Amino acid sequence: MTRKCSDSPTCSVDYAFRRIGGKYKGRILWSLNEYKVIRFGELGRILADVTTKMLTQTLRELEKDDLIIRKVYHQVPPMVEYSLSETGLELIPFITYLKEWGDKKIAKEKGKIEIASQLI
């Protein structure tokens, strides 16, 4: 049985995280923000821990959700470039905030580790 989504705020949060949640989506969106236009192979090198299959699947999901644009050049060998769509660009301030939050938390954890190692 499928539950319908109500108009509650948590439903909107669920909607957003279904679009950008997961291990690689945020990192792909951030990379596209930094590089503006990037080819598949370059993206694979930047995200070295992602398999080709998972990268392809994640890019398809992001394209389906209108967060990225896929441009195919019909040549030999074929070339595909990705960039952020207008909708994807709208997410960048929020991803920037999450990055800054993560930077602070990592620095705080690093400080705790350094203090602990000095006590030993």
N, C-alpha and C positions, 0 to 999 in steps of 0.2 A: 504494500500500500504506500503510495506517494503522498507525503505531506505537502500541502500548499504553503508557500511563504506568505506570512502576513505582512502588514505594513510596519511592523515593529522595527526599531533601530537595529536590533541584533540581526535582523534579516539583511539589512544593507551592509553590515559588516561581513556577514557570511558571503554575500554577493561579491564584495570587493576582494576578499581573501581567496575566493574560488578563482578569480582572474589572475591574481598576482602571487598567491601562495605556492609553496613547493620549494624544492631545493635550488632550482636554477632560474626561475622566472625573474626574481629580483636582480640577480647578478647579470642576467642577459639585458634587462632593461637599463641597468646602471652602465653596462659596457656600451650599449648603443647611445646613451647620453654622452659618455666620454668621447667616443670616436665618431659620432654622428652617423656615419655610414660604414658598415663593416661586412665583409664577406664571410661566408660560412666557415671556411678553413681558418680564417683569422680568429673568429669567435671560438672555434674549437681549441685553438692554441691558448687563448686567454683563459678559457674554462677547462683547464687540462684534465680535471677529474671527471668530466662528463663524457659518456660514450656517444658515438655518432648517432645511434638510434635514439637515445634520450634527448640529445640536442635537437634532432629533427622533430621529434614528437613535441617538445616544448615550444619550439619555434612555430609549429603548426597551430598549437593552442593559442599562443600569443597573437598570431595572425587572425585566427578565427574570432578572437575577442576584440579585434580591431585595435590592438595595442602597438603592433609593429606593421611595417610595410615591407613586403617582399617584392623585389624587382628582379626579373629574370632577363638576362641578355642572351638572345638567341645567337650563339656563336659556338665555335668548336675550339676548345672545350667550353661547355656551358658555364656561365658565370651568374651567380646569384648574390645580390646585395640586400642587406636588411637595414632599416632605419626606424626610428620611432614615428608613430602616427601622431596626429593632434591629440588623440585620447591618451596615448602613451606619454606624451610630453606633459600632460596635466598631472601625471603621477610623480614626476621628478621632484617637485618640492617635498612631497611626503617621503619619498625614498631618501632624499637628502637628510631629512629630519631623522629617519630611522638610522641612517649611516652615522650621523653625529651622536645619536644616543648610543649606538653600538661602540663607537670610538671611546666615549666616556666610560662605558662599562668595562671595556677591555683594559683601559688604562687603570681603572680602579682595581680590577682583578690582578693586574700586573704589579700594582703597588702592594697588594696584600701578599703576593708571592715573594716579592723582594723583602718585605718586612719579616716574613716567616723565615726566609733563608738567613737573614741576619741574626735571628734569634737562635739558630741551630749552632 
